[in-house]
Amino acid sequence: MIVLREWETIYPRDGSSTIGVHVDDTAQSLLGRLSESKRLVVRDLRDGLEIEARSWVGRVRLGSVEIAVVPKLAADTLLALFRYAYGLADVELHSEVVLDDGSLSIADLVIAQLQKEADALIARGLHRRYLRREEVLAAPRGKIIVSALARGPLVSASPSCEHHPRDVEWSVNRIVRAGLELAATLSGSNALSRSVASSVRDWSARVRRLRSTRAVSVPRARLSIA
C-alpha cells in the first residue's frame, strides 16, 4: 500500500515507494476519472507513479495498486476532533495500538472507537434480555408445552418446556461481535487489527457468532454506551 498525506505529492525517485510501480492496463481508465474528480491525481510515468493528493482523504485501489490518503493533522489531534464532533467517549491509544505509519485514517478512527465502546460494554457486563427457549428439562421450568406431549408417546420423564431466561445471546450483542470481526479485517494497520482481534476473542467467549445472512430484527432498546 502507498500512503501519503493530504496535499502531499510523491514522485518516482530513488527511495520513493512509487518507483517502478505501474498501474495495470485494466485500471488505466480510472486514472482520468480520478483527475476529473479533483480528489487525487495519479500519473503513470516511465519510472513509476507520480501521486498528487488534494484535500480528499480515503483509499483507492487501481488494480494491484492501493493508495491511502491520510489526514494532514496529527493522529491525537484528529482523534480529539472526531470524538468531539460525534460526542463519543475518549479513545486511549496505547503503544500496542499505534498505527504502523503513525497516522489515522477515518476508517481507523471508527474502528478504534468501536473497539473502545465494545471493550467498555464487556467491562460493565453485557446487557441481558429475556429470550424465549423451548427445551426438554429434567426440572420443569416456565410453561410445559402440552402440545408436545400430545404429539407422541411419553418416553421420558423430562417434559418440553417454554421458558424465558435472561441471556446475553440476543441480536444486538451478536451484531457488535460481528462488527468487531469485520473491523479487524478492514483496518489499514496490522497493530490496530491485532488489538481489535483481541477484543473479538473477549466477545467470542461470551457471545456466539451471528451466522444468519438474513436481515436481523433488532428489538427497540435504549443502550447507554457512554
N, CA and C of each residue as an Amber inpcrd file, in Angstrom:
protein
   678
   0.8360000  -1.1920000   0.0000000   0.0000000   0.0000000   0.0000000
   0.8760000   1.2490000   0.0000000   0.4980000   2.2380000  -0.8010000
   1.1940000   3.5250000  -0.8610000   0.4250000   4.5160000  -0.0010000
   1.0940000   5.1120000   0.9830000   0.4390000   6.0200000   1.9230000
   1.0340000   7.4100000   1.7770000   0.1740000   8.4240000   1.6820000
   0.6210000   9.8130000   1.6670000  -0.4150000  10.6700000   2.3680000
  -0.0240000  11.8950000   2.7270000  -0.9180000  12.7930000   3.4440000
  -1.6180000  13.7510000   2.4780000  -2.6310000  14.4310000   2.9990000
  -3.3100000  15.4600000   2.2080000  -2.2850000  16.4760000   1.6770000
  -2.4850000  16.8860000   0.4430000  -1.6610000  17.9070000  -0.2240000
  -0.1900000  17.4880000  -0.3670000   0.0670000  16.2310000  -0.2480000
   1.4290000  15.7320000  -0.4530000   1.5410000  15.1430000  -1.8600000
   2.7220000  15.2640000  -2.4390000   2.9810000  14.6890000  -3.7620000
   4.1640000  13.7390000  -3.6680000   4.0080000  12.5590000  -4.2170000
   5.0780000  11.5630000  -4.2490000   5.5480000  11.4170000  -5.6910000
   6.8780000  11.5060000  -5.8770000   7.4650000  11.3770000  -7.2120000
   8.2170000  10.0520000  -7.3110000   8.3170000   9.4920000  -8.5160000
   9.0370000   8.2180000  -8.6930000  10.5550000   8.4300000  -8.6980000
  11.1070000   8.7030000  -7.5400000  12.5410000   8.9400000  -7.3960000
  13.1590000   7.8370000  -6.5520000  14.4880000   7.8440000  -6.4630000
  15.1790000   6.8440000  -5.6560000  14.6920000   6.9140000  -4.2120000
  14.3380000   5.7730000  -3.6530000  13.8390000   5.7090000  -2.2910000
  12.3530000   5.9330000  -2.1620000  11.6830000   6.2920000  -3.2400000
  10.2490000   6.5340000  -3.2010000   9.4870000   5.2120000  -3.2470000
   8.3250000   5.2020000  -2.6280000   7.5040000   3.9820000  -2.6230000
   6.8180000   3.7400000  -3.9560000   6.9110000   4.7160000  -4.8830000
   6.2250000   4.5600000  -6.1670000   7.1630000   4.2720000  -7.3260000
   8.4740000   4.2440000  -7.0860000   9.4010000   3.9940000  -8.1920000
   9.2580000   2.5500000  -8.6670000   9.1350000   2.3870000  -9.9540000
   8.9640000   1.0570000 -10.5370000   7.5590000   0.4990000 -10.4080000
   6.6430000   1.2790000  -9.8450000   5.2540000   0.8190000  -9.6590000
   4.4040000   1.3800000 -10.7900000   3.6230000   0.5180000 -11.4240000
   2.7730000   0.9510000 -12.5310000   1.3610000   0.3920000 -12.3520000
   0.4090000   1.0780000 -12.9420000  -0.9880000   0.6720000 -12.8640000
  -1.2810000  -0.3670000 -13.9380000  -2.0310000  -1.3900000 -13.5910000
  -2.4040000  -2.4220000 -14.5490000  -3.1840000  -1.8160000 -15.7110000
  -3.0800000  -2.4450000 -16.8760000  -3.8040000  -1.9540000 -18.0570000
  -5.3090000  -1.8880000 -17.8110000  -5.8150000  -2.8250000 -17.0120000
  -7.2590000  -2.8630000 -16.7680000  -7.7370000  -1.6730000 -15.9460000
  -6.8060000  -1.0010000 -15.2550000  -7.1900000   0.1220000 -14.3930000
  -6.7730000   1.4700000 -14.9540000  -6.2130000   1.4880000 -16.1680000
  -5.7440000   2.7420000 -16.7490000  -6.8720000   3.7560000 -16.9340000
  -8.0670000   3.2660000 -17.2410000  -9.1890000   4.1760000 -17.4850000
  -9.5920000   4.9420000 -16.2290000  -9.2200000   4.3940000 -15.0530000
  -9.5850000   5.0510000 -13.8030000  -8.7310000   6.2850000 -13.5200000
  -7.5480000   6.3690000 -14.1410000  -6.6550000   7.4880000 -13.8630000
  -7.2850000   8.8110000 -14.2740000  -7.8930000   8.8400000 -15.4610000
  -8.5400000  10.0590000 -15.9300000  -9.7230000  10.4430000 -15.0730000
 -10.4790000   9.4500000 -14.6460000 -11.6420000   9.7220000 -13.8120000
 -11.2360000  10.2720000 -12.4530000 -10.1100000   9.7980000 -11.9380000
  -9.6110000  10.3260000 -10.6720000  -9.2280000  11.7970000 -10.8060000
  -8.5290000  12.1270000 -11.9050000  -8.1120000  13.5140000 -12.1160000
  -9.3120000  14.4350000 -12.2770000 -10.3410000  13.9540000 -12.9790000
 -11.5400000  14.7630000 -13.1760000 -12.2710000  15.0220000 -11.8600000
 -12.1950000  14.0750000 -10.9340000 -12.8730000  14.2480000  -9.6560000
 -12.1770000  15.2560000  -8.7540000 -10.9270000  15.6200000  -9.1120000
 -10.1340000  16.5860000  -8.3480000  -9.8870000  16.1370000  -6.9140000
  -9.9030000  14.8370000  -6.7140000  -9.6130000  14.3020000  -5.3860000
  -8.1820000  13.7960000  -5.2940000  -7.7450000  13.1460000  -6.3460000
  -6.4170000  12.5380000  -6.3520000  -5.9430000  12.4670000  -7.7900000
  -4.6930000  12.8720000  -8.0310000  -4.1280000  12.8330000  -9.3850000
  -3.0270000  11.7900000  -9.3980000  -3.1720000  10.7970000 -10.2660000
  -2.1780000   9.7300000 -10.3910000  -1.6860000   9.7020000 -11.8300000
  -0.3730000   9.8840000 -11.9850000   0.2250000   9.8610000 -13.3200000
   1.1520000   8.6600000 -13.4080000   0.9250000   7.8320000 -14.4310000
   1.7560000   6.6410000 -14.6450000   2.9000000   7.0270000 -15.5800000
   4.0620000   7.3210000 -15.0180000   5.2290000   7.7550000 -15.7840000
   6.1550000   6.5830000 -16.0830000   7.2180000   6.8760000 -16.8240000
   8.1300000   5.8150000 -17.2260000   8.8070000   5.1580000 -16.0240000
   9.1710000   5.9660000 -15.0220000   9.8990000   5.4400000 -13.8660000
   8.9820000   4.9570000 -12.7440000   7.7080000   5.2300000 -12.8550000
   6.7860000   4.8250000 -11.8000000   5.6240000   5.7930000 -11.6870000
   4.9660000   5.7860000 -10.5450000   3.7750000   6.6100000 -10.3530000
   4.1170000   7.9380000  -9.6770000   3.4990000   8.9920000 -10.2040000
   3.5230000  10.2790000  -9.5230000   2.1180000  10.5040000  -8.9740000
   2.0200000  10.6760000  -7.6460000   0.7170000  10.7780000  -6.9900000
   0.6260000  12.1280000  -6.2960000  -0.4170000  12.8700000  -6.6400000
  -0.6400000  14.1950000  -6.0630000  -1.9530000  14.1830000  -5.2920000
  -1.8430000  14.3180000  -3.9750000  -3.0390000  14.3060000  -3.1250000
  -3.6050000  15.7120000  -3.0030000  -4.9080000  15.7840000  -2.8600000
  -5.5810000  17.0680000  -2.6550000  -6.1510000  17.0860000  -1.2380000
  -7.3410000  17.6660000  -1.0570000  -7.9390000  17.7480000   0.2770000
  -8.7740000  16.5170000   0.6180000  -8.8040000  15.5510000  -0.2770000
  -9.6100000  14.3440000  -0.0780000  -8.8310000  13.3210000   0.7470000
  -9.5390000  12.5770000   1.6160000  -8.9480000  11.5290000   2.4460000
  -9.6870000  10.2250000   2.1870000  -8.9470000   9.1540000   1.9600000
  -9.5810000   7.8660000   1.7210000  -8.6210000   6.8990000   1.0620000
  -9.1850000   5.8270000   0.4980000  -8.3750000   4.7900000  -0.1590000
  -8.8880000   4.5470000  -1.5730000  -7.9460000   4.2490000  -2.4480000
  -8.2770000   3.9660000  -3.8440000  -7.4990000   2.7270000  -4.2610000
  -8.1640000   1.8120000  -4.9390000  -7.4890000   0.6270000  -5.4710000
  -7.4870000   0.7130000  -6.9920000  -6.3010000   0.7010000  -7.5800000
  -6.1280000   0.7220000  -9.0290000  -5.4820000  -0.5930000  -9.4430000
  -6.3140000  -1.5860000  -9.6810000  -5.7750000  -2.9080000  -9.9870000
  -5.0460000  -3.4670000  -8.7850000  -3.7550000  -3.7280000  -8.9400000
  -2.9530000  -4.2710000  -7.8480000  -2.3490000  -3.1870000  -6.9670000
  -2.5750000  -1.9190000  -7.3130000  -2.0160000  -0.7980000  -6.5580000
  -3.0950000  -0.2050000  -5.6490000  -2.7730000  -0.0950000  -4.3610000
  -3.7040000   0.5150000  -3.4040000  -3.0560000   1.7660000  -2.8330000
  -3.7990000   2.8670000  -2.8620000  -3.2980000   4.1630000  -2.3950000
  -4.1760000   4.6360000  -1.2530000  -3.5450000   5.0590000  -0.1540000
  -4.2660000   5.5820000   1.0020000  -3.8190000   7.0130000   1.2600000
  -4.7820000   7.9220000   1.3240000  -4.5000000   9.3180000   1.6560000
  -4.9950000   9.5460000   3.0740000  -4.0780000   9.9080000   3.9780000
  -4.4220000  10.0760000   5.3850000  -4.4900000  11.5610000   5.7240000
  -5.2040000  11.9320000   6.7890000  -5.3300000  13.3540000   7.1490000
  -3.9850000  13.9970000   7.4640000  -3.9010000  15.2780000   7.2100000
  -2.6780000  16.0300000   7.4760000  -2.4800000  16.2720000   8.9630000
  -3.5800000  16.3050000   9.7220000  -3.4940000  16.5220000  11.1570000
  -2.8260000  15.3430000  11.8530000  -2.1940000  15.6240000  12.9830000
  -1.6060000  14.5610000  13.7860000  -2.7050000  13.6410000  14.3080000
  -2.3490000  12.3890000  14.5850000  -3.3460000  11.3900000  14.9690000
  -4.1080000  11.7880000  16.2190000  -3.4050000  12.2720000  17.2630000
  -4.1020000  12.6030000  18.5010000  -5.0350000  13.7950000  18.3290000
  -4.6230000  14.7830000  17.5170000  -5.4770000  15.9480000  17.2590000
  -6.7220000  15.5500000  16.4790000  -6.5370000  14.7470000  15.4400000
  -7.6730000  14.3020000  14.6310000  -8.6370000  13.4700000  15.4490000
  -8.0970000  12.6140000  16.3090000  -8.9450000  11.7600000  17.1250000
  -9.7780000  12.5890000  18.1050000  -9.1660000  13.6330000  18.6780000
  -9.9030000  14.5140000  19.5920000 -11.0290000  15.2320000  18.8650000
 -10.7690000  15.7220000  17.6510000 -11.8050000  16.3850000  16.8670000
 -12.9200000  15.4150000  16.4920000 -12.5450000  14.2020000  16.1630000
 -13.5160000  13.1750000  15.7870000 -14.4370000  12.8620000  16.9670000
 -13.8730000  12.7070000  18.1610000 -14.6780000  12.4210000  19.3500000
 -15.6230000  13.5790000  19.6570000 -15.0940000  14.8090000  19.5410000
 -15.9080000  15.9810000  19.8500000 -17.0810000  16.1190000  18.8680000
 -16.8010000  15.8850000  17.5780000 -17.8320000  16.0600000  16.5560000
 -18.9820000  15.0780000  16.7340000 -18.6750000  13.8540000  17.1670000
 -19.7070000  12.8240000  17.2620000 -20.1290000  12.5260000  18.6990000
 -19.5840000  13.2740000  19.6640000 -19.9890000  13.0860000  21.0490000
 -19.6690000  11.7130000  21.5800000 -18.4970000  11.2090000  21.2410000
 -18.1100000   9.8480000  21.6220000 -17.2140000   9.8670000  22.8460000
 -17.1020000   8.7080000  23.4770000 -16.2260000   8.5730000  24.6350000
 -14.7740000   8.6680000  24.1980000 -13.9140000   8.9700000  25.1520000
 -12.4880000   9.0920000  24.8470000 -11.9200000   7.7580000  24.4040000
 -11.0150000   7.8140000  23.4470000 -10.2800000   6.6410000  22.9980000
  -8.8380000   6.8110000  23.4260000  -8.3240000   5.8660000  24.1970000
  -6.9350000   5.9290000  24.6170000  -6.1290000   4.9800000  23.7480000
  -5.2210000   5.5270000  22.9570000  -4.3820000   4.7120000  22.0940000
  -3.0490000   4.4720000  22.7970000  -2.8380000   3.2560000  23.2510000
  -1.5950000   2.9110000  23.9090000  -0.5730000   2.4590000  22.8710000
   0.6100000   2.1610000  23.3260000   1.6950000   1.8580000  22.3830000
   1.3810000   0.6620000  21.4980000   0.6250000  -0.3070000  22.0320000
   0.3810000  -1.5070000  21.2410000  -0.6240000  -1.2970000  20.1180000
  -1.3150000  -0.1470000  20.0950000  -2.2770000   0.0800000  19.0180000
  -1.9140000   1.2980000  18.1720000  -0.6760000   1.8000000  18.2820000
  -0.2490000   2.8920000  17.4210000  -0.1770000   2.3900000  15.9950000
  -0.7360000   3.1380000  15.0570000  -0.7640000   2.6950000  13.6730000
   0.6370000   2.6430000  13.1000000   0.8250000   1.7610000  12.1130000
   2.1490000   1.4740000  11.5950000   2.8630000   2.7030000  11.0670000
   2.1310000   3.6130000  10.4250000   2.7810000   4.7790000   9.8330000
   2.5960000   6.0300000  10.6910000   2.0720000   5.8410000  11.9150000
   1.9280000   6.9610000  12.8270000   0.7650000   7.8830000  12.5150000
  -0.1700000   7.4700000  11.6890000  -1.3030000   8.3220000  11.3370000
  -2.5890000   7.5140000  11.3870000  -3.7060000   8.2110000  11.4300000
  -5.0130000   7.5770000  11.4920000  -5.8340000   7.9500000  10.2740000
  -6.4160000   6.9560000   9.6240000  -7.3860000   7.2410000   8.5800000
  -8.7530000   7.3580000   9.2340000  -9.7290000   7.8730000   8.4890000
 -11.0700000   7.9960000   9.0350000 -11.6350000   6.6180000   9.3900000
 -11.3860000   5.6340000   8.5320000 -11.8760000   4.2760000   8.8110000
 -11.2530000   3.7340000  10.0960000  -9.9620000   3.9920000  10.3000000
  -9.2990000   3.5090000  11.5070000  -9.8280000   4.2170000  12.7500000
 -10.2140000   5.4810000  12.6150000 -10.8210000   6.1890000  13.7350000
 -12.1150000   5.5100000  14.1690000 -12.9410000   5.1640000  13.1980000
 -14.2120000   4.5000000  13.5070000 -13.9490000   3.1410000  14.1460000
 -12.9730000   2.4110000  13.6120000 -12.6430000   1.0900000  14.1510000
 -12.1340000   1.2050000  15.5830000 -11.2440000   2.1790000  15.8410000
 -10.7250000   2.3720000  17.1900000 -11.8330000   2.7350000  18.1660000
 -12.7780000   3.5730000  17.7090000 -13.8880000   3.9600000  18.5780000
 -14.8140000   2.7770000  18.8430000 -15.0740000   1.9650000  17.8280000
 -15.9040000   0.7710000  18.0020000 -15.2750000  -0.1590000  19.0320000
 -13.9710000  -0.3540000  18.9340000 -13.2980000  -1.2220000  19.8910000
 -13.4030000  -0.6640000  21.3100000 -13.2300000   0.6530000  21.4470000
 -13.3250000   1.2740000  22.7640000 -14.7000000   1.0520000  23.3750000
 -15.7600000   1.2620000  22.6010000 -17.1160000   1.0960000  23.1120000
 -17.4020000  -0.3720000  23.4320000 -16.9280000  -1.2800000  22.5780000
 -17.1650000  -2.7060000  22.8020000 -16.4430000  -3.1830000  24.0570000
 -15.2150000  -2.7100000  24.2810000 -14.4750000  -3.0780000  25.4870000
 -15.1660000  -2.5440000  26.7340000 -15.7650000  -1.3440000  26.6190000
 -16.4810000  -0.7700000  27.7600000 -17.7100000  -1.6140000  28.1100000
 -18.3910000  -2.1310000  27.0870000 -19.5480000  -2.9940000  27.3300000
 -19.1370000  -4.2690000  28.0580000 -18.0180000  -4.8550000  27.6470000
 -17.5190000  -6.0640000  28.3070000 -17.1680000  -5.7610000  29.7590000
 -16.5120000  -4.6280000  29.9900000 -16.0780000  -4.2680000  31.3410000
 -17.2640000  -4.0660000  32.2830000 -18.3550000  -3.4650000  31.7800000
 -19.5270000  -3.2030000  32.6160000 -20.4210000  -4.4280000  32.7600000
 -20.2820000  -5.3800000  31.8490000 -21.1780000  -6.5300000  31.8280000
 -22.1900000  -6.3790000  30.7100000 -22.2900000  -7.3750000  29.8560000
 -23.1560000  -7.2870000  28.6900000 -24.6260000  -7.2290000  29.1010000
 -25.3780000  -6.4450000  28.3350000 -26.8170000  -6.3120000  28.5910000
 -27.5150000  -7.6380000  28.2950000 -28.4050000  -8.0230000  29.1780000
 -29.1430000  -9.2770000  29.0140000 -30.6260000  -8.9860000  28.7340000
 -31.2360000  -9.9130000  27.9990000 -32.6700000  -9.8020000  27.7200000
 -33.3270000 -11.1610000  27.9670000 -34.6390000 -11.1190000  28.2070000
 -35.3850000 -12.3670000  28.3590000 -35.6030000 -12.9680000  26.9680000
 -35.1030000 -14.1680000  26.7660000 -35.1880000 -14.8310000  25.4710000
 -36.0410000 -16.0990000  25.5960000 -36.8940000 -16.3050000  24.5980000
 -37.7790000 -17.4690000  24.6160000 -36.9890000 -18.7140000  24.2360000
 -37.1400000 -19.7600000  25.0400000 -36.4750000 -21.0260000  24.7720000
 -37.4720000 -22.1680000  24.8770000 -37.3460000 -23.1370000  24.0010000
 -38.0930000 -24.3920000  24.1000000 -37.0750000 -25.5110000  24.2130000
 -37.1060000 -26.2380000  25.3250000 -36.1540000 -27.3250000  25.5070000
 -36.6850000 -28.3240000  26.5260000 -36.1180000 -29.5140000  26.4460000
 -36.5020000 -30.5860000  27.3760000 -35.7030000 -30.3970000  28.6580000
 -36.4140000 -30.2850000  29.7840000 -35.7750000 -30.0200000  31.0590000
 -36.1310000 -31.1000000  32.0670000 -35.1230000 -31.6060000  32.7510000
 -35.3680000 -32.6030000  33.7930000 -36.1420000 -31.9730000  34.9420000
 -35.8130000 -30.7110000  35.2440000 -36.5660000 -29.9730000  36.2580000
 -37.4300000 -28.9510000  35.5260000 -38.7400000 -29.1790000  35.4100000
 -39.6100000 -28.2810000  34.6260000 -39.4830000 -26.8340000  35.0690000
 -39.4820000 -25.9780000  34.0630000 -39.3460000 -24.5460000  34.3020000
 -40.2230000 -23.8110000  33.3040000 -40.8510000 -22.7380000  33.7420000
 -41.7080000 -21.9910000  32.8430000 -43.0180000 -22.7160000  32.5940000
 -43.3680000 -22.8710000  31.3100000 -44.6420000 -23.4940000  30.9360000
 -44.3800000 -24.8000000  30.2010000 -45.0180000 -25.8610000  30.6580000
 -44.8910000 -27.1490000  29.9670000 -45.6650000 -27.0880000  28.6550000
 -45.0450000 -27.5310000  27.5640000 -45.6790000 -27.4910000  26.2540000
 -46.5560000 -28.7360000  26.1140000 -47.8280000 -28.5470000  26.3610000
 -48.7680000 -29.6810000  26.3620000 -48.8810000 -30.2800000  24.9690000
 -48.8350000 -29.4390000  23.9370000 -48.9730000 -29.9590000  22.5710000
 -47.8650000 -30.9380000  22.2230000 -46.6690000 -30.7410000  22.7840000
 -45.5630000 -31.6690000  22.5240000 -45.8390000 -33.0190000  23.1730000
 -46.4730000 -32.9960000  24.3260000 -46.8310000 -34.2600000  24.9700000
 -47.8860000 -35.0010000  24.1650000 -48.8040000 -34.2470000  23.5430000
 -49.9060000 -34.8640000  22.7980000 -49.4440000 -35.4430000  21.4640000
 -48.3120000 -34.9450000  20.9470000 -47.8880000 -35.3920000  19.6100000
 -47.2940000 -36.7920000  19.6050000 -46.8240000 -37.2750000  20.7340000
 -46.1880000 -38.5840000  20.7060000 -46.2050000 -39.2490000  22.0560000
 -45.7270000 -40.4740000  22.1140000 -45.7160000 -41.1990000  23.3850000
 -44.7170000 -40.5580000  24.3540000 -45.0270000 -40.6200000  25.6170000
 -44.1530000 -40.0770000  26.6500000 -43.0440000 -41.0840000  26.9240000
 -41.8520000 -40.8240000  26.4260000 -40.7290000 -41.7620000  26.5770000
 -39.7420000 -41.2780000  27.6110000 -39.9710000 -40.0950000  28.1600000
 -39.0480000 -39.5570000  29.1490000 -39.8300000 -38.7970000  30.2020000
 -39.2690000 -38.7730000  31.4000000 -39.9100000 -38.0390000  32.4870000
 -39.6220000 -36.5510000  32.3930000 -38.7820000 -36.1640000  31.4380000
 -38.4230000 -34.7530000  31.2670000 -39.3170000 -34.1350000  30.1950000
 -40.1790000 -33.2100000  30.5500000 -41.1080000 -32.6270000  29.5650000
 -40.4650000 -31.4800000  28.7880000 -41.0600000 -31.1410000  27.6400000
 -40.6510000 -29.9650000  26.8800000 -41.2500000 -28.7340000  27.5440000
 -40.4040000 -27.7290000  27.7590000 -40.8470000 -26.5270000  28.4660000
 -40.5380000 -25.2780000  27.6530000 -41.3780000 -24.2900000  27.8290000
 -41.1270000 -22.9640000  27.2700000 -40.7980000 -22.0340000  28.4360000
 -39.5910000 -21.4650000  28.4000000 -39.2120000 -20.5430000  29.4680000
 -38.4130000 -19.3870000  28.8690000 -38.1600000 -18.3730000  29.6830000
 -37.5450000 -17.1390000  29.1890000 -36.3820000 -16.7190000  30.0990000
 -35.2310000 -17.3650000  29.9350000 -34.0670000 -16.9720000  30.7550000
 -33.4740000 -15.6430000  30.2720000 -32.8350000 -14.9250000  31.1910000
 -32.1220000 -13.7000000  30.8110000 -30.7420000 -14.1110000  30.3090000
 -30.4350000 -13.6970000  29.0820000 -29.2080000 -14.1630000  28.4430000
 -28.5810000 -13.0420000  27.6290000 -27.2720000 -13.1530000  27.3980000
 -26.5590000 -12.1680000  26.5670000 -26.6750000 -12.5120000  25.0850000
 -27.2240000 -13.6930000  24.7700000 -27.2700000 -14.1500000  23.3820000
 -28.4360000 -13.5350000  22.6210000 -28.4850000 -12.2100000  22.5700000
 -29.5330000 -11.5550000  21.7950000 -28.9020000 -10.7700000  20.6610000
 -29.7450000 -10.2740000  19.7530000 -29.2690000  -9.8010000  18.4490000
 -28.2690000  -8.6550000  18.5330000 -28.4710000  -7.6760000  19.4300000
 -27.5690000  -6.5240000  19.4810000 -26.1580000  -6.9550000  19.8640000
 -26.0370000  -7.8160000  20.8710000 -24.7050000  -8.2850000  21.2670000
 -24.0280000  -9.0560000  20.1370000 -24.7960000  -9.8510000  19.4220000
 -24.2050000 -10.6090000  18.3060000 -23.7730000  -9.6770000  17.1720000
 -24.5350000  -8.6030000  16.9560000 -24.1700000  -7.6410000  15.9100000
 -22.8840000  -6.9210000  16.2780000 -22.7130000  -6.5770000  17.5610000
 -21.4730000  -5.9270000  17.9870000 -20.2840000  -6.8490000  17.7390000
 -20.4340000  -8.1300000  18.0820000 -19.3390000  -9.0710000  17.8290000
 -19.0410000  -9.1590000  16.3320000 -20.0910000  -9.2400000  15.5050000
 -19.8870000  -9.3200000  14.0560000 -19.1940000  -8.0590000  13.5410000
 -19.5660000  -6.8870000  14.0990000 -18.9120000  -5.6420000  13.6910000
 -17.4400000  -5.6360000  14.0190000 -17.0670000  -6.1540000  15.1900000
 -15.6560000  -6.2320000  15.5710000 -14.8980000  -7.1760000  14.6410000
 -15.5040000  -8.3040000  14.3020000 -14.8420000  -9.2540000  13.4080000
 -14.5850000  -8.6280000  12.0400000 -15.5780000  -7.8640000  11.5500000
 -15.4090000  -7.1910000  10.2680000 -14.3530000  -6.0940000  10.3740000
 -14.3700000  -5.3380000  11.4660000 -13.4220000  -4.2340000  11.6460000
 -11.9850000  -4.7300000  11.6620000 -11.7610000  -5.8990000  12.2300000
 -10.4020000  -6.4360000  12.3030000  -9.8230000  -6.6980000  10.9170000
 -10.6890000  -6.9350000   9.9290000 -10.2210000  -7.2060000   8.5620000
 -10.1200000  -5.9380000   7.7150000 -10.7120000  -4.8210000   8.1890000
 -10.7640000  -3.6000000   7.3880000  -9.6880000  -2.5870000   7.7530000
  -9.0810000  -2.7250000   8.9080000  -8.1040000  -1.7350000   9.3490000
  -6.8830000  -1.7320000   8.4400000  -6.3490000  -0.5390000   8.2030000
  -5.1330000  -0.4260000   7.4020000  -3.8740000  -0.6220000   8.2150000
  -4.0080000  -0.9190000   9.4840000  -2.8650000  -1.0930000  10.3740000
  -2.8580000  -2.4920000  10.9630000  -1.7460000  -3.1820000  10.8500000
  -1.6350000  -4.5060000  11.4500000  -1.7510000  -4.4340000  12.9650000
  -1.1940000  -3.3750000  13.5640000  -1.2430000  -3.2330000  15.0180000
  -2.6750000  -3.0540000  15.4940000  -3.4340000  -2.2010000  14.8180000
  -4.8210000  -1.9870000  15.2100000  -5.6490000  -3.2450000  14.9660000
  -5.3790000  -3.9560000  13.8810000  -6.1050000  -5.2030000  13.6040000
  -5.8740000  -6.2240000  14.7100000  -4.6230000  -6.3240000  15.1800000
  -4.3310000  -7.2630000  16.2680000  -5.0420000  -6.8580000  17.5560000
  -5.1070000  -5.5600000  17.8080000  -5.7890000  -5.0810000  19.0080000
  -7.2840000  -5.3880000  18.9520000  -7.8970000  -5.1580000  17.7840000
  -9.3240000  -5.4620000  17.6290000  -9.5610000  -6.9630000  17.7250000
  -8.6380000  -7.7580000  17.1730000  -8.7720000  -9.2130000  17.2510000
  -8.7690000  -9.6840000  18.7010000  -8.0230000  -8.9930000  19.5710000
  -8.0300000  -9.3270000  20.9940000  -9.4100000  -9.0770000  21.5970000
 -10.0550000  -7.9790000  21.1850000 -11.4140000  -7.7000000  21.6610000
 -12.4020000  -8.7360000  21.1350000 -12.1870000  -9.1860000  19.8890000
 -13.0550000 -10.2200000  19.3120000 -12.9880000 -11.4970000  20.1500000
 -11.7910000 -11.8420000  20.6220000 -11.6540000 -13.0420000  21.4470000
 -12.4290000 -12.9030000  22.7620000 -12.4140000 -11.7020000  23.3410000
 -13.1830000 -11.4750000  24.5730000 -14.6750000 -11.6550000  24.3220000
 -15.1570000 -11.1250000  23.1960000 -16.5820000 -11.2570000  22.8680000
 -16.9320000 -12.6920000  22.5000000 -16.0030000 -13.3900000  21.8490000
 -16.2760000 -14.7690000  21.4300000 -16.4850000 -15.6810000  22.6320000
 -15.8480000 -15.3310000  23.7480000 -16.0040000 -16.1490000  24.9550000
 -17.3650000 -15.9640000  25.6040000 -18.1130000 -14.9410000  25.1800000
 -19.3900000 -14.6190000  25.8160000 -20.5830000 -14.7160000  24.8700000
 -20.3690000 -14.4110000  23.5830000 -21.4760000 -14.3170000  22.6250000
 -21.1510000 -15.1520000  21.3970000 -22.1210000 -15.9160000  20.9470000
 -21.9190000 -16.7240000  19.7450000 -21.9260000 -15.8540000  18.4870000
 -21.3780000 -16.4040000  17.4110000 -21.2790000 -15.6640000  16.1500000
 -22.6330000 -15.5160000  15.4920000 -22.8300000 -14.3730000  14.8510000
 -24.0560000 -14.1230000  14.0910000 -23.9010000 -14.7870000  12.7360000
 -24.6320000 -15.8580000  12.4900000 -24.4460000 -16.6540000  11.2760000
 -25.4880000 -16.3810000  10.2000000 -26.6420000 -15.8830000  10.5690000
 -27.7200000 -15.7040000   9.6020000 -27.3600000 -14.6610000   8.5530000
 -27.6930000 -14.9490000   7.2770000 -27.4650000 -13.9890000   6.1940000
 -28.6990000 -13.1330000   5.9510000 -29.7770000 -13.4160000   6.6600000
 -30.9910000 -12.6350000   6.5100000 -30.9210000 -11.3950000   7.3880000
 -31.8310000 -10.4530000   7.1330000 -31.8750000  -9.2450000   7.9550000
 -32.1980000  -9.6300000   9.3900000 -31.4790000  -9.0160000  10.3150000
 -31.6670000  -9.3170000  11.7280000 -32.6060000  -8.2890000  12.3320000
 -33.6390000  -8.7660000  13.0030000 -34.5700000  -7.8670000  13.6690000
 -34.0150000  -7.4840000  15.0280000 -33.7420000  -6.1940000  15.2000000
 -33.1720000  -5.7180000  16.4530000 -34.2710000  -5.1260000  17.3070000
 -34.5120000  -5.6670000  18.5040000 -35.5490000  -5.0970000  19.3740000
 -35.2350000  -3.6550000  19.7160000 -36.2720000  -2.8570000  19.8740000
 -36.0700000  -1.4610000  20.2260000 -35.6460000  -1.3670000  21.6840000
 -34.4700000  -0.8540000  21.8920000 -33.9580000  -0.7250000  23.2500000
 -32.9970000   0.4340000  23.2880000 -32.9530000   1.0910000  24.4170000
 -32.0440000   2.2190000  24.5830000 -30.8430000   1.7190000  25.3870000
 -29.6920000   1.6800000  24.7350000 -28.4780000   1.2260000  25.3880000
 -27.5440000   2.3990000  25.5720000 -27.0330000   2.5680000  26.7570000
 -26.0710000   3.6320000  27.0250000 -24.6780000   3.0840000  26.8060000
 -23.9650000   3.6540000  25.8340000 -22.6110000   3.1730000  25.5220000
 -21.6280000   4.2980000  25.7710000 -21.9330000   5.1550000  26.7240000
 -21.0640000   6.2830000  27.0290000 -19.7840000   5.7950000  27.6710000
